[in-house]
Amino acid sequence: MGNQTSVRSKIRDFLWGLFLYDFYLDAVRTKTRYKDAVNLFLLGQFLGLPLMNSSISLRLLPYLLPELGDWKKRQLKEKEIIELAPDIT
């Protein structure tokens, strides 16, 4: 019985990768882009640029503060022009 569930899970994982993995990657990239935009607004608020209402940014701060470190690393990472080009395949 254990071998059959193993084969079933392998087939399920293969089909998920075949049909849904690209959609999953696009959703993760889109989510990251939206988070980066919000973090950019918050960084502008920290620097004194009035891009958002300060009460809104103060309400968002406890949720987004843990992610600011990763965001700064992502923004400071050197990127090749090929990485920014859209995938044509």
Summary of the structure (lengths in Angstrom):
residues: 89
radius of gyration: 19.7
end to end distance: 40.6
largest distance: 63.5
contacts: 163
relative contact order: 0.08
helix: 81%
strand: 0%
